[in-house]
Amino acid sequence: MVRRIGPMAQLDPFIPADQCPRVRTSHHRRPVSAPAKTHYHFPMPDSLSESPVSNAPDWTVSELSGALKRTVEDSFGHVRVRGEISGYRGPHSSGHAYFSLKDTNARLDAVVWKGVFGRLKLRPEEGLEVVAIGRITTFPGKSSYQIVIEQLEFAGAGAIMAMLEERKNRLAAEGLFAPERKRRPPFLPRVIGVVTSPTGAVIRDILHRLNDRFPRHVLVWPVRVQGDTCGGEVSAAIRGFNSLAPGGPIPRPDVLIVARGGGSLEDLLGFSEESVVRAVADSAIPLISAVGHETDVTLIDFAADLRAPTPTAAAEMAVPVRADLVAEVAQLHARLRACFARGIDRRRSDLRGLARLLPSADAVLAVPRQRLDMAGQRLPRALKANAGAHRLRLTRTEGRFGPHILTTALARRREGLAAITARLPRGLSATTAAHRLRLTGAETRLRLIAQSQRDRRERGRERLENLRTRLQRCQRQQALERGARLDGVAKLLTALSYKGVLARGYALVRDSAGAPVHAAAGIHAGDALEIEFRDGRVAVQATASAPDAPPSPSRPARKPAKARAAPLPDQPRQPTLFDS
């Protein structure tokens, strides 16, 4: 819609040609300023003049909320608030975290923005007593105030112990500290993996103790044993040792030692993180925990297979004393030789006693020798009787076999063959007739199938012809509809083009950068302008500024124009006001 210039209307780039700013003139209109927040007293009727008129300003809800927000932020700024975390359910889908800080008498809403949440040294946990450092602000959407947390700290050793106790109970409920999960380390490991700092005294104590007791191949995975990254590095080291393949270029350890020297409760917090406990519980390699001194207790001690009071004691648990093993082996070898000698002597004595109880060879062979003599005496008579019996059976069998038996069998087979020969022509004729009948039926079915295929092909041809006719008719109808739509779009393009506005007597004023000028207040003396009419463009120069125009501020650097999307192919692009 085209608006004309009026005293109370905002200047529009579409200006009638007879009202365009002329060169060397100064009849620019005064810009309309925003009404000041001043209350005027208007005369009122007599019936209403008796009622008192209040001079207190009227606040909108947004103005009052903004004033309260500025007052709260200016009065408090950065604060340290101690309280217990309540209502924490983890980060929101947006990455921000929302919860509350409470004590026995009050509750304060808290929020941790996404960028700050990733940098927190202490992550929020339900029921944890902390000291929150941040700034107090208000949230006008709920008419409430809240603290925007920038840093979290433990509220003393009691809060740390409460947090560790809650984490211990929760992990114990999952069964991570169950005794049946613990395994016994090998008696003499070939490779020992140590997770500790490579520059501390702990690794030197472990290596010194191992060399004194039983030198073994030691692999050290260097980690930080204190600080924010301690828990992540220790859990990564444990999982890294477990990921080594047996027989690979780097030998897989048979036992792991996680060691650190003594320290305060805060220094040892990295070994009580949930990631470290879960890594120890999931470790397929037996693990010995040697964190701190005897009185220091961390959650890794409950999940480890063995707990050592000191790193030196962990090295003593990992390997036995080599000298003691050598002495014990020598003692066992001497006992084995003495036991073997005593066994041989006892068996030799038993063999001599049993040999005295055995009878002589003549006594043992007397009876078998007598039985052999008696069998030799009966053998000639038995052979003659056996030969006579076999001869009798052969004579009886000979009587049952003769030429007449073979002749009879041959005649019977000949008669059967003659009968089969007589039935053969009739069988062949019957078989031929049956096959001919089956062939005739198959031929009839093939004719019927061929006829049905021809009928189906004819029906398909007719259906295809109908579809082609319908397709041609649909194409013609669609072409007519698209032509009508194209005519409508062309008419709409002509109606919306600013060229039509220029054709009705209006003009378009641009500055030296080619941007449309919306108000006379923006024109200053010496500015180069360009006026576009229906039939061309004219370059002009302003000789004076608008009356009472504010001084021209330094023009900010013009932002680069966004790349315009290329018009679709086969569609004319609609000209806009900003096309030159």
Solvent accessible surface area in square Angstrom, and as a share of the most:
residue,aa,sasa,rsa
1,M,199,0.89
2,V,46,0.27
3,R,108,0.39
4,R,143,0.52
5,I,32,0.16
6,G,20,0.19
7,P,104,0.66
8,M,155,0.69
9,A,46,0.35
10,Q,141,0.63
11,L,31,0.16
12,D,13,0.07
13,P,11,0.07
14,F,33,0.14
15,I,13,0.07
16,P,7,0.05
17,A,44,0.34
18,D,110,0.57
19,Q,82,0.36
20,C,11,0.06
21,P,26,0.17
22,R,164,0.60
23,V,62,0.36
24,R,195,0.71
25,T,40,0.23
26,S,68,0.44
27,H,118,0.53
28,H,21,0.10
29,R,136,0.49
30,R,151,0.55
31,P,52,0.33
32,V,85,0.49
33,S,96,0.62
34,A,91,0.70
35,P,126,0.79
36,A,80,0.62
37,K,181,0.77
38,T,77,0.45
39,H,133,0.59
40,Y,159,0.60
41,H,144,0.64
42,F,142,0.59
43,P,126,0.80
44,M,85,0.38
45,P,81,0.51
46,D,126,0.65
47,S,96,0.62
48,L,94,0.47
49,S,69,0.45
50,E,158,0.71
51,S,61,0.39
52,P,132,0.83
53,V,94,0.54
54,S,91,0.59
55,N,141,0.72
56,A,72,0.56
57,P,78,0.49
58,D,133,0.69
59,W,146,0.51
60,T,77,0.45
61,V,128,0.74
62,S,90,0.58
63,E,72,0.32
64,L,87,0.43
65,S,25,0.16
66,G,19,0.18
67,A,22,0.17
68,L,99,0.49
69,K,67,0.29
70,R,146,0.53
71,T,81,0.47
72,V,33,0.19
73,E,55,0.25
74,D,121,0.63
75,S,80,0.52
76,F,122,0.51
77,G,26,0.25
78,H,122,0.54
79,V,33,0.19
80,R,149,0.55
81,V,38,0.22
82,R,150,0.55
83,G,6,0.06
84,E,68,0.30
85,I,1,0.00
86,S,18,0.11
87,G,34,0.32
88,Y,33,0.12
89,R,195,0.71
90,G,22,0.21
91,P,72,0.46
92,H,106,0.47
93,S,114,0.73
94,S,53,0.34
95,G,17,0.16
96,H,48,0.21
97,A,0,0.00
98,Y,109,0.41
99,F,11,0.05
100,S,4,0.03
101,L,5,0.02
102,K,80,0.34
103,D,90,0.47
104,T,132,0.77
105,N,144,0.74
106,A,66,0.51
107,R,156,0.57
108,L,25,0.12
109,D,52,0.27
110,A,3,0.02
111,V,1,0.01
112,V,0,0.00
113,W,97,0.34
114,K,125,0.53
115,G,48,0.46
116,V,26,0.15
117,F,24,0.10
118,G,53,0.51
119,R,173,0.63
120,L,14,0.07
121,K,150,0.64
122,L,25,0.12
123,R,115,0.42
124,P,4,0.03
125,E,41,0.18
126,E,88,0.39
127,G,37,0.35
128,L,4,0.02
129,E,63,0.28
130,V,0,0.00
131,V,19,0.11
132,A,0,0.00
133,I,32,0.16
134,G,0,0.00
135,R,89,0.33
136,I,16,0.08
137,T,6,0.04
138,T,21,0.12
139,F,90,0.37
140,P,69,0.44
141,G,65,0.63
142,K,141,0.60
143,S,106,0.68
144,S,34,0.22
145,Y,127,0.48
146,Q,31,0.14
147,I,0,0.00
148,V,6,0.04
149,I,1,0.00
150,E,73,0.33
151,Q,74,0.33
152,L,5,0.03
153,E,60,0.27
154,F,44,0.18
155,A,6,0.05
156,G,42,0.40
157,A,57,0.44
158,G,55,0.52
159,A,3,0.02
160,I,1,0.00
161,M,105,0.47
162,A,60,0.47
163,M,11,0.05
164,L,16,0.08
165,E,91,0.41
166,E,76,0.34
167,R,22,0.08
168,K,61,0.26
169,N,84,0.43
170,R,84,0.31
171,L,0,0.00
172,A,47,0.37
173,A,91,0.71
174,E,91,0.41
175,G,25,0.24
176,L,19,0.09
177,F,29,0.12
178,A,20,0.16
179,P,106,0.67
180,E,144,0.65
181,R,102,0.37
182,K,73,0.31
183,R,94,0.34
184,R,220,0.80
185,P,18,0.12
186,P,52,0.33
187,F,143,0.60
188,L,66,0.33
189,P,2,0.01
190,R,178,0.65
191,V,13,0.08
192,I,0,0.00
193,G,0,0.00
194,V,0,0.00
195,V,1,0.00
196,T,1,0.01
197,S,22,0.14
198,P,72,0.45
199,T,115,0.67
200,G,26,0.25
201,A,57,0.44
202,V,21,0.12
203,I,11,0.06
204,R,143,0.52
205,D,68,0.35
206,I,0,0.00
207,L,68,0.34
208,H,118,0.52
209,R,75,0.27
210,L,2,0.01
211,N,94,0.48
212,D,81,0.42
213,R,45,0.16
214,F,28,0.12
215,P,72,0.45
216,R,76,0.28
217,H,94,0.42
218,V,31,0.18
219,L,34,0.17
220,V,57,0.33
221,W,89,0.31
222,P,82,0.52
223,V,9,0.05
224,R,146,0.53
225,V,29,0.17
226,Q,92,0.41
227,G,48,0.46
228,D,88,0.46
229,T,71,0.41
230,C,0,0.00
231,G,0,0.00
232,G,44,0.42
233,E,45,0.20
234,V,0,0.00
235,S,11,0.07
236,A,57,0.44
237,A,0,0.00
238,I,0,0.00
239,R,117,0.43
240,G,13,0.12
241,F,5,0.02
242,N,32,0.17
243,S,88,0.57
244,L,36,0.18
245,A,64,0.50
246,P,107,0.67
247,G,83,0.80
248,G,29,0.28
249,P,143,0.90
250,I,92,0.46
251,P,44,0.28
252,R,62,0.23
253,P,3,0.02
254,D,40,0.20
255,V,1,0.00
256,L,0,0.00
257,I,0,0.00
258,V,0,0.00
259,A,0,0.00
260,R,20,0.07
261,G,22,0.21
262,G,28,0.27
263,G,34,0.33
264,S,56,0.36
265,L,52,0.26
266,E,93,0.42
267,D,37,0.19
268,L,7,0.04
269,L,30,0.15
270,G,7,0.06
271,F,1,0.00
272,S,1,0.01
273,E,57,0.26
274,E,52,0.23
275,S,52,0.33
276,V,0,0.00
277,V,0,0.00
278,R,75,0.27
279,A,1,0.01
280,V,6,0.03
281,A,17,0.13
282,D,91,0.47
283,S,6,0.04
284,A,66,0.51
285,I,5,0.03
286,P,20,0.13
287,L,1,0.00
288,I,0,0.00
289,S,0,0.00
290,A,0,0.00
291,V,3,0.02
292,G,0,0.00
293,H,102,0.45
294,E,102,0.46
295,T,122,0.71
296,D,27,0.14
297,V,82,0.47
298,T,6,0.03
299,L,6,0.03
300,I,0,0.00
301,D,13,0.07
302,F,65,0.27
303,A,9,0.07
304,A,2,0.02
305,D,16,0.08
306,L,67,0.33
307,R,78,0.28
308,A,2,0.01
309,P,40,0.25
310,T,48,0.28
311,P,14,0.09
312,T,39,0.23
313,A,18,0.14
314,A,0,0.00
315,A,0,0.00
316,E,67,0.30
317,M,82,0.37
318,A,2,0.01
319,V,3,0.02
320,P,19,0.12
321,V,43,0.25
322,R,129,0.47
323,A,70,0.54
324,D,88,0.45
325,L,34,0.17
326,V,82,0.47
327,A,63,0.49
328,E,90,0.40
329,V,94,0.54
330,A,61,0.47
331,Q,110,0.49
332,L,90,0.45
333,H,103,0.46
334,A,61,0.47
335,R,151,0.55
336,L,117,0.58
337,R,163,0.60
338,A,42,0.33
339,C,75,0.45
340,F,140,0.58
341,A,51,0.40
342,R,146,0.53
343,G,10,0.09
344,I,71,0.36
345,D,82,0.42
346,R,139,0.51
347,R,156,0.57
348,R,108,0.39
349,S,69,0.44
350,D,78,0.40
351,L,122,0.61
352,R,151,0.55
353,G,22,0.22
354,L,113,0.56
355,A,56,0.44
356,R,188,0.69
357,L,144,0.72
358,L,132,0.66
359,P,90,0.56
360,S,72,0.47
361,A,72,0.56
362,D,106,0.55
363,A,63,0.49
364,V,84,0.48
365,L,91,0.45
366,A,48,0.37
367,V,96,0.55
368,P,70,0.44
369,R,125,0.46
370,Q,115,0.51
371,R,174,0.63
372,L,129,0.64
373,D,81,0.42
374,M,99,0.44
375,A,47,0.37
376,G,45,0.43
377,Q,132,0.59
378,R,129,0.47
379,L,99,0.49
380,P,75,0.47
381,R,160,0.58
382,A,56,0.44
383,L,108,0.54
384,K,158,0.67
385,A,70,0.54
386,N,80,0.41
387,A,51,0.40
388,G,31,0.30
389,A,55,0.42
390,H,107,0.48
391,R,156,0.57
392,L,93,0.46
393,R,167,0.61
394,L,128,0.64
395,T,83,0.48
396,R,153,0.56
397,T,48,0.28
398,E,124,0.56
399,G,68,0.66
400,R,155,0.56
401,F,146,0.61
402,G,23,0.22
403,P,110,0.69
404,H,125,0.56
405,I,74,0.37
406,L,135,0.67
407,T,89,0.52
408,T,77,0.45
409,A,32,0.25
410,L,103,0.51
411,A,42,0.32
412,R,136,0.50
413,R,160,0.58
414,R,141,0.52
415,E,122,0.55
416,G,36,0.35
417,L,117,0.58
418,A,62,0.48
419,A,46,0.35
420,I,99,0.50
421,T,82,0.48
422,A,61,0.47
423,R,132,0.48
424,L,99,0.49
425,P,81,0.51
426,R,155,0.56
427,G,36,0.35
428,L,107,0.53
429,S,73,0.47
430,A,65,0.50
431,T,69,0.40
432,T,67,0.39
433,A,53,0.41
434,A,52,0.41
435,H,106,0.47
436,R,146,0.53
437,L,133,0.66
438,R,171,0.62
439,L,125,0.62
440,T,73,0.42
441,G,27,0.26
442,A,31,0.24
443,E,79,0.35
444,T,63,0.36
445,R,145,0.53
446,L,119,0.59
447,R,144,0.53
448,L,117,0.58
449,I,96,0.49
450,A,42,0.33
451,Q,81,0.36
452,S,48,0.31
453,Q,82,0.37
454,R,111,0.41
455,D,59,0.31
456,R,142,0.52
457,R,129,0.47
458,E,91,0.41
459,R,143,0.52
460,G,37,0.36
461,R,126,0.46
462,E,108,0.49
463,R,169,0.62
464,L,121,0.60
465,E,80,0.36
466,N,90,0.46
467,L,83,0.41
468,R,129,0.47
469,T,65,0.38
470,R,147,0.54
471,L,100,0.50
472,Q,87,0.39
473,R,127,0.46
474,C,76,0.46
475,Q,103,0.46
476,R,145,0.53
477,Q,96,0.43
478,Q,77,0.34
479,A,65,0.51
480,L,126,0.63
481,E,92,0.41
482,R,146,0.53
483,G,32,0.31
484,A,65,0.51
485,R,176,0.64
486,L,112,0.56
487,D,82,0.43
488,G,38,0.37
489,V,90,0.51
490,A,52,0.40
491,K,147,0.62
492,L,103,0.51
493,L,40,0.20
494,T,100,0.58
495,A,79,0.61
496,L,109,0.54
497,S,11,0.07
498,Y,10,0.04
499,K,103,0.44
500,G,25,0.24
501,V,16,0.09
502,L,5,0.02
503,A,57,0.44
504,R,158,0.58
505,G,40,0.38
506,Y,27,0.10
507,A,0,0.00
508,L,0,0.00
509,V,1,0.01
510,R,6,0.02
511,D,38,0.20
512,S,87,0.56
513,A,63,0.49
514,G,36,0.35
515,A,30,0.23
516,P,14,0.09
517,V,20,0.12
518,H,90,0.40
519,A,39,0.30
520,A,15,0.12
521,A,25,0.19
522,G,47,0.45
523,I,5,0.03
524,H,36,0.16
525,A,56,0.44
526,G,43,0.42
527,D,34,0.17
528,A,55,0.43
529,L,14,0.07
530,E,52,0.23
531,I,11,0.06
532,E,8,0.04
533,F,63,0.26
534,R,164,0.60
535,D,123,0.64
536,G,36,0.34
537,R,99,0.36
538,V,77,0.44
539,A,89,0.69
540,V,30,0.17
541,Q,103,0.46
542,A,11,0.08
543,T,61,0.35
544,A,31,0.24
545,S,42,0.27
546,A,4,0.03
547,P,55,0.35
548,D,97,0.50
549,A,24,0.19
550,P,84,0.53
551,P,123,0.77
552,S,66,0.43
553,P,111,0.70
554,S,106,0.69
555,R,164,0.60
556,P,119,0.75
557,A,98,0.76
558,R,175,0.64
559,K,174,0.74
560,P,124,0.78
561,A,97,0.75
562,K,184,0.78
563,A,106,0.82
564,R,162,0.59
565,A,97,0.75
566,A,87,0.68
567,P,73,0.46
568,L,117,0.58
569,P,110,0.69
570,D,151,0.78
571,Q,105,0.46
572,P,101,0.63
573,R,128,0.47
574,Q,73,0.32
575,P,44,0.28
576,T,60,0.35
577,L,33,0.16
578,F,124,0.52
579,D,23,0.12
580,S,114,0.73
